[in-house]
Amino acid sequence: MSFNGITEKKMEDGSIAVMVRFQHMSIRYPLKNFTTLFGCRTKTQARNKLIEVKAMISEGKNPFVNSKNNLNEIWEDRIEILSAKGTWGENTVITYINFYDQYLRKPIGKKKLEKITYEDLKDIHNKMTDVKSHTRNTIRRILSPIYEEYMKIGIVRENEAKKINNEKSTTNKKLHLRSSDNALIILKKLYSAVDYLQTKNKNQKSEIQMYLYLLIFTSHRKNELLKLKKENLILKENKIISPKEITKTKEDYHFPIPPICLEYFKTIKKGLLFPTFSNASINAVFDRLIDVAKINLYEGKKLTPHDLRRIMLNVMVTECKIDSTLADTCLSHVQQGTIQDYLSYDYKDIEQAYHLYWDMIVLNKEEYDIKHNNAPENIFSPENDKSDKLFKLADLFEKGLLTKDEFIEQKNLILK
């Protein structure tokens, strides 16, 4: 079956490039810019050159070794190949493309790989003073494999990217070493500050506020929330189903809609829930929210949207007295071993845990005690007899002291 395709593409500088995609000897080659590679200016020239390229491949030669590829061309090919193979997931591709476009495309993108020096890369690295070491190390992560590949075919002699120091992260994940506010105080401050956050575009204010509320109340991964669409809303059940196509675990995940977001979601007719808010803006907006909330951070320390995940786990367990395994399940973490197979929680358990958590954020201590401490004992509390028995039962099964049928029978008795 023919897989040949020759098209024209208008480039950023206004020039027209002839692009060729082809298949030969059962191998599909990624889109190639024949104008840059071989100087083709018309489709006819590209068609004739393609005949030569295929002939060289049939002879075991690499027609692209001596091509005029610059780093931008190499990068586009690599993105396409690794995406198609599934080597890089969607989130990884987005992260790397954003990094490349922000830090590498302009200063070195138009250079041929063999012309890019260690000094070029070091200069870029030294200018990245506003980002963490993990982000600066991305230069090595995305360029080093390219150098290794081109060393094998003799284009370059050394891996210049490996010369960049692989910096160790100095970020401490412990909240108490970054802020004098505890986890619950941070949550309450952030929740209260959303309403006071100013946006450059007034028409975007409601969208950004609702995104921040959803982030604060669910602590789901920031990129996954941006990808949610109208069809992921189950409004009759006040539920969101995050599909496996966008989740890190590659599994569907169900979680309740925070009441404060419900009316906004009802106005969405189709498409993305947050259509104009971009991934590139999230950290900047969150930093502004931190300032408005007056979070007490120590000098040189900061909080990120991802920190909300450990904050939620901390508050669920220490303040709401929710069992740690259930709290972890609310974060859509995959459990391990016997617990994963036999001690999973139902959606109603997750829903109840979230409602306890939300009340802890929006109510004061007296209101929370009146609403919950006079209610029947919370079955998710670690002190609860049922929870203790289930964990002991799981331990016996894991040690081989119970059969699967015995485990299920005893579990059903405990849960009656």
C-alpha positions as CSV (number, residue, x, y, z in Angstrom):
1,M,0.0,0.0,0.0
2,S,1.3,3.4,-0.9
3,F,2.0,5.8,2.0
4,N,3.6,8.6,-0.1
5,G,2.4,12.2,0.4
6,I,3.9,15.4,-0.9
7,T,2.4,18.7,0.4
8,E,3.4,22.3,0.7
9,K,3.5,24.1,4.1
10,K,3.8,27.8,4.9
11,M,6.6,28.3,7.5
12,E,6.7,30.8,10.3
13,D,9.0,33.1,8.2
14,G,6.4,33.1,5.4
15,S,8.4,30.8,3.1
16,I,6.9,27.7,1.5
17,A,8.4,24.3,2.2
18,V,7.7,21.0,0.4
19,M,7.0,18.3,3.0
20,V,7.2,14.6,2.2
21,R,5.9,11.6,4.1
22,F,6.7,8.1,2.6
23,Q,6.9,4.4,3.2
24,H,9.6,2.2,1.8
25,M,10.6,-1.4,2.5
26,S,7.9,-1.7,5.1
27,I,9.1,1.3,7.1
28,R,7.1,4.4,7.5
29,Y,9.3,7.5,7.6
30,P,8.2,10.7,9.5
31,L,7.4,13.9,7.7
32,K,10.5,15.3,6.1
33,N,11.1,18.9,4.9
34,F,12.6,18.3,1.4
35,T,13.1,22.0,0.9
36,T,15.5,22.2,3.9
37,L,17.0,18.7,3.4
38,F,17.6,18.8,-0.4
39,G,16.6,22.2,-1.7
40,C,13.4,21.1,-3.4
41,R,11.2,24.1,-4.3
42,T,8.4,22.3,-6.1
43,K,6.4,19.1,-5.6
44,T,7.9,17.8,-8.9
45,Q,11.4,18.3,-7.6
46,A,10.5,16.6,-4.3
47,R,8.8,13.7,-6.2
48,N,12.0,13.1,-8.3
49,K,14.2,13.4,-5.2
50,L,12.0,10.8,-3.4
51,I,12.8,8.3,-6.1
52,E,16.6,8.9,-5.4
53,V,16.0,8.6,-1.7
54,K,14.2,5.3,-2.0
55,A,17.0,4.0,-4.3
56,M,19.6,4.9,-1.7
57,I,17.6,3.2,1.1
58,S,17.3,0.1,-1.0
59,E,21.2,0.0,-1.4
60,G,21.5,0.2,2.4
61,K,22.6,3.8,2.4
62,N,21.2,6.6,4.7
63,P,20.0,9.4,2.4
64,F,19.7,11.8,5.4
65,V,23.2,11.5,6.9
66,N,24.5,14.4,4.9
67,S,21.3,16.3,4.9
68,K,20.9,19.9,6.0
69,N,18.9,19.0,9.1
70,N,18.9,21.6,11.8
71,L,17.9,20.9,15.4
72,N,14.3,22.0,14.8
73,E,14.0,19.5,12.0
74,I,15.5,16.7,14.1
75,W,13.3,17.6,17.1
76,E,10.1,17.5,15.0
77,D,11.0,14.1,13.7
78,R,11.8,12.8,17.1
79,I,8.5,14.0,18.6
80,E,6.6,12.4,15.8
81,I,8.4,9.0,16.1
82,L,8.3,8.7,19.9
83,S,4.7,9.8,20.0
84,A,3.6,7.2,17.4
85,K,5.5,4.4,19.2
86,G,4.0,5.4,22.5
87,T,7.4,5.8,24.0
88,W,6.4,9.2,25.2
89,G,2.9,9.7,26.6
90,E,0.8,12.7,25.8
91,N,1.7,14.6,29.0
92,T,5.5,14.0,28.4
93,V,5.1,15.2,24.8
94,I,3.4,18.4,25.9
95,T,5.9,19.1,28.6
96,Y,8.9,18.6,26.3
97,I,7.4,20.6,23.4
98,N,6.8,23.5,25.8
99,F,10.3,23.3,27.2
100,Y,11.9,23.1,23.7
101,D,9.8,26.0,22.4
102,Q,10.6,28.2,25.4
103,Y,14.3,27.6,25.8
104,L,15.9,25.9,22.8
105,R,14.0,26.7,19.6
106,K,15.1,30.3,19.2
107,P,18.7,30.3,20.4
108,I,19.9,27.0,18.7
109,G,17.0,25.5,16.8
110,K,18.2,26.7,13.4
111,K,21.7,25.3,13.9
112,K,22.9,22.0,12.6
113,L,23.5,19.6,15.4
114,E,27.3,19.4,14.7
115,K,27.5,23.2,15.0
116,I,25.9,23.4,18.5
117,T,28.6,23.7,21.1
118,Y,28.8,23.0,24.8
119,E,29.1,26.8,25.3
120,D,25.8,27.2,23.5
121,L,24.1,24.8,25.8
122,K,25.8,26.1,28.9
123,D,24.7,29.7,28.1
124,I,21.1,28.5,27.9
125,H,21.4,26.5,31.1
126,N,22.9,29.5,33.0
127,K,20.1,31.8,31.9
128,M,17.4,29.5,33.4
129,T,17.7,31.1,36.8
130,D,13.9,31.3,37.4
131,V,13.2,27.5,37.2
132,K,14.0,24.5,39.4
133,S,17.0,22.2,38.8
134,H,14.7,19.4,37.6
135,T,13.5,21.7,34.8
136,R,17.1,22.8,33.9
137,N,18.1,19.1,33.6
138,T,15.5,18.8,30.8
139,I,18.2,20.0,28.4
140,R,20.2,16.9,29.1
141,R,17.1,14.6,29.0
142,I,15.9,15.6,25.6
143,L,19.1,16.4,23.8
144,S,21.4,13.7,25.0
145,P,19.6,10.8,23.2
146,I,19.7,12.9,20.0
147,Y,23.5,13.3,20.3
148,E,23.9,9.6,21.0
149,E,21.9,8.7,17.9
150,Y,23.9,11.1,15.6
151,M,27.2,9.9,17.1
152,K,26.4,6.4,15.8
153,I,26.0,7.6,12.3
154,G,29.1,9.8,12.5
155,I,27.4,13.2,12.4
156,V,28.9,14.4,15.7
157,R,31.8,13.1,17.7
158,E,30.8,14.0,21.3
159,N,27.6,14.3,23.3
160,E,27.7,18.0,24.2
161,A,24.5,17.7,26.2
162,K,26.1,15.2,28.7
163,K,28.6,17.9,29.6
164,I,25.9,19.9,31.2
165,N,25.8,19.2,35.0
166,N,23.0,17.0,36.0
167,E,21.8,19.0,39.0
168,K,20.3,17.4,42.1
169,S,17.0,18.9,43.3
170,T,17.3,21.0,46.4
171,T,13.5,21.2,46.8
172,N,12.3,19.7,50.1
173,K,8.9,18.1,49.8
174,K,8.1,18.6,53.5
175,L,5.6,21.4,53.9
176,H,6.7,22.5,57.4
177,L,10.2,23.3,56.0
178,R,8.7,25.6,53.4
179,S,5.8,27.3,55.3
180,S,4.9,28.2,58.8
181,D,1.3,27.6,57.9
182,N,0.1,24.1,58.3
183,A,-1.7,22.2,55.6
184,L,-5.2,23.1,56.6
185,I,-4.5,26.7,57.0
186,I,-2.9,26.8,53.5
187,L,-6.0,25.2,52.1
188,K,-8.4,27.6,53.8
189,K,-6.3,30.6,52.7
190,L,-6.1,29.4,49.1
191,Y,-9.9,28.8,49.0
192,S,-10.7,32.2,50.4
193,A,-8.3,33.9,48.0
194,V,-9.7,32.6,44.8
195,D,-12.5,35.1,44.8
196,Y,-10.1,38.0,45.2
197,L,-7.7,36.9,42.4
198,Q,-7.6,39.5,39.6
199,T,-7.2,38.4,35.9
200,K,-6.0,40.4,32.9
201,N,-9.0,39.2,30.9
202,K,-12.2,39.9,32.8
203,N,-14.1,37.4,30.5
204,Q,-11.7,34.7,31.6
205,K,-12.1,35.3,35.4
206,S,-14.9,32.8,36.0
207,E,-13.1,30.1,34.1
208,I,-9.9,30.5,36.0
209,Q,-11.7,30.7,39.3
210,M,-13.5,27.5,38.6
211,Y,-10.4,25.7,37.5
212,L,-8.6,26.8,40.8
213,Y,-11.6,25.6,42.9
214,L,-11.5,22.3,41.1
215,L,-7.8,22.0,41.7
216,I,-8.0,22.9,45.4
217,F,-11.0,20.7,46.1
218,T,-9.9,17.6,44.2
219,S,-6.1,17.9,44.1
220,H,-6.0,16.1,40.7
221,R,-3.1,16.6,38.4
222,K,-3.2,20.1,36.9
223,N,-2.8,18.9,33.2
224,E,-5.6,16.3,33.6
225,L,-8.1,18.9,34.8
226,L,-7.3,21.1,31.8
227,K,-8.2,18.2,29.4
228,L,-11.6,17.5,30.9
229,K,-14.5,17.9,28.5
230,K,-18.3,18.4,28.6
231,E,-18.8,14.6,27.9
232,N,-16.8,13.8,31.1
233,L,-19.5,15.5,33.2
234,I,-22.2,13.2,34.6
235,L,-24.4,16.1,36.0
236,K,-27.3,13.9,37.1
237,E,-24.9,12.1,39.5
238,N,-22.8,15.3,40.3
239,K,-19.8,13.3,39.1
240,I,-16.8,13.7,36.8
241,I,-15.3,10.7,34.9
242,S,-11.7,11.4,34.0
243,P,-11.0,9.1,31.0
244,K,-8.0,6.8,30.9
245,E,-6.8,8.7,27.8
246,I,-5.8,11.7,30.0
247,T,-4.9,10.0,33.3
248,K,-1.4,9.1,34.5
249,T,-2.6,5.7,35.6
250,K,-4.2,5.0,32.2
251,E,-7.5,4.1,34.0
252,D,-10.8,5.9,34.2
253,Y,-11.3,7.8,37.5
254,H,-14.5,8.9,39.0
255,F,-14.8,11.8,41.5
256,P,-17.5,14.1,42.7
257,I,-18.1,17.7,41.5
258,P,-17.4,20.3,44.1
259,P,-20.7,22.2,44.7
260,I,-19.0,25.5,44.0
261,C,-18.2,24.4,40.5
262,L,-21.6,22.9,39.6
263,E,-23.4,26.0,38.2
264,Y,-20.3,26.8,36.0
265,F,-20.2,23.3,34.6
266,K,-23.9,23.5,33.7
267,T,-23.2,26.4,31.4
268,I,-20.7,24.4,29.3
269,K,-22.4,23.4,26.1
270,K,-19.5,21.4,24.4
271,G,-15.8,21.0,24.3
272,L,-13.3,21.6,27.1
273,L,-14.4,22.7,30.5
274,F,-11.6,25.3,30.6
275,P,-11.3,26.2,26.9
276,T,-9.1,29.4,27.2
277,F,-6.9,28.5,30.2
278,S,-3.5,27.1,29.1
279,N,-1.0,24.8,30.7
280,A,1.7,27.5,30.3
281,S,-0.4,29.8,32.5
282,I,-1.2,27.5,35.4
283,N,2.0,28.0,37.5
284,A,2.0,31.8,37.0
285,V,-1.7,32.0,38.1
286,F,-1.1,29.7,41.1
287,D,1.9,31.9,42.2
288,R,-0.4,35.0,42.1
289,L,-2.9,33.1,44.2
290,I,-0.2,32.2,46.7
291,D,0.5,36.0,47.0
292,V,-3.2,37.0,47.3
293,A,-3.7,34.3,50.0
294,K,-0.7,35.6,52.0
295,I,0.7,32.1,52.5
296,N,3.6,32.4,55.0
297,L,6.5,30.9,53.0
298,Y,10.1,30.9,54.2
299,E,12.7,32.8,52.2
300,G,13.4,31.2,48.8
301,K,10.7,28.5,49.2
302,K,7.5,28.1,47.2
303,L,4.4,25.9,46.7
304,T,3.3,24.4,43.4
305,P,-0.1,23.0,42.2
306,H,1.3,19.5,42.7
307,D,1.8,20.3,46.4
308,L,-2.0,20.3,46.8
309,R,-1.8,16.5,46.5
310,R,0.3,16.0,49.6
311,I,-1.7,18.7,51.3
312,M,-5.0,16.9,50.7
313,L,-3.6,13.6,51.9
314,N,-2.3,15.3,55.0
315,V,-5.6,17.0,55.8
316,M,-7.8,14.0,55.0
317,V,-5.8,11.7,57.4
318,T,-4.9,14.1,60.2
319,E,-7.9,16.5,60.3
320,C,-10.8,14.5,58.8
321,K,-9.6,11.1,60.3
322,I,-10.0,9.4,57.0
323,D,-8.2,6.1,56.5
324,S,-4.9,6.7,54.7
325,T,-5.6,4.1,52.1
326,L,-8.9,5.7,51.2
327,A,-7.3,9.1,51.1
328,D,-4.6,7.8,48.8
329,T,-7.4,6.3,46.6
330,C,-9.0,9.8,46.3
331,L,-5.7,10.9,44.7
332,S,-6.1,8.2,42.1
333,H,-2.9,6.4,43.2
334,V,-2.8,2.8,42.3
335,Q,-2.6,0.6,45.4
336,Q,-0.2,-2.3,45.6
337,G,-0.4,-6.0,46.5
338,T,-3.4,-7.6,48.3
339,I,-4.9,-4.2,49.1
340,Q,-5.2,-3.4,45.4
341,D,-7.1,-6.7,44.7
342,Y,-9.2,-7.2,47.7
343,L,-9.5,-4.0,49.7
344,S,-10.6,-1.5,47.1
345,Y,-13.2,1.2,48.0
346,D,-16.5,1.9,46.3
347,Y,-17.3,5.2,44.7
348,K,-19.6,6.1,47.6
349,D,-16.6,5.8,49.9
350,I,-14.6,8.2,47.8
351,E,-17.6,10.6,47.6
352,Q,-18.0,10.6,51.3
353,A,-14.3,11.2,51.9
354,Y,-14.4,14.1,49.6
355,H,-17.4,15.7,51.2
356,L,-15.7,15.4,54.6
357,Y,-12.6,17.1,53.1
358,W,-14.6,19.9,51.5
359,D,-16.4,20.6,54.7
360,M,-13.1,20.8,56.5
361,I,-12.0,23.5,54.1
362,V,-15.1,25.7,54.0
363,L,-16.4,25.3,57.6
364,N,-14.9,26.6,60.8
365,K,-14.1,24.1,63.5
366,E,-17.3,24.6,65.4
367,E,-19.5,24.2,62.3
368,Y,-17.6,21.1,61.3
369,D,-17.9,19.5,64.7
370,I,-21.7,20.2,64.8
371,K,-22.1,18.7,61.4
372,H,-19.9,15.6,61.7
373,N,-18.9,14.8,65.3
374,N,-22.5,14.1,66.3
375,A,-23.0,11.8,63.3
376,P,-22.5,8.0,63.4
377,E,-18.9,7.0,63.7
378,N,-17.0,7.6,60.5
379,I,-16.4,4.1,59.1
380,F,-13.2,5.2,57.4
381,S,-11.5,6.2,60.6
382,P,-8.3,4.2,61.3
383,E,-9.6,3.6,64.8
384,N,-12.7,2.0,63.5
385,D,-13.0,-1.7,64.3
386,K,-14.1,-2.7,60.7
387,S,-11.1,-1.0,59.2
388,D,-8.7,-2.7,61.6
389,K,-10.3,-6.1,61.0
390,L,-10.0,-5.7,57.2
391,F,-6.4,-4.8,57.4
392,K,-5.6,-7.7,59.7
393,L,-7.6,-10.0,57.3
394,A,-5.6,-8.7,54.3
395,D,-2.4,-9.4,56.2
396,L,-3.4,-13.0,57.0
397,F,-4.2,-13.6,53.3
398,E,-1.0,-12.0,52.1
399,K,1.0,-14.4,54.4
400,G,-0.9,-17.4,52.9
401,L,-2.8,-18.2,56.1
402,L,-6.2,-17.8,54.3
403,T,-7.4,-19.0,51.0
404,K,-9.0,-16.6,48.6
405,D,-12.5,-18.0,49.3
406,E,-11.9,-17.7,53.1
407,F,-10.7,-14.1,52.7
408,I,-13.8,-13.1,50.7
409,E,-16.2,-14.9,53.1
410,Q,-14.6,-13.2,56.1
411,K,-14.5,-9.8,54.4
412,N,-18.3,-10.0,53.7
413,L,-19.0,-10.9,57.3
414,I,-17.0,-7.9,58.5
415,L,-18.8,-5.5,56.2
416,K,-22.3,-6.7,57.1
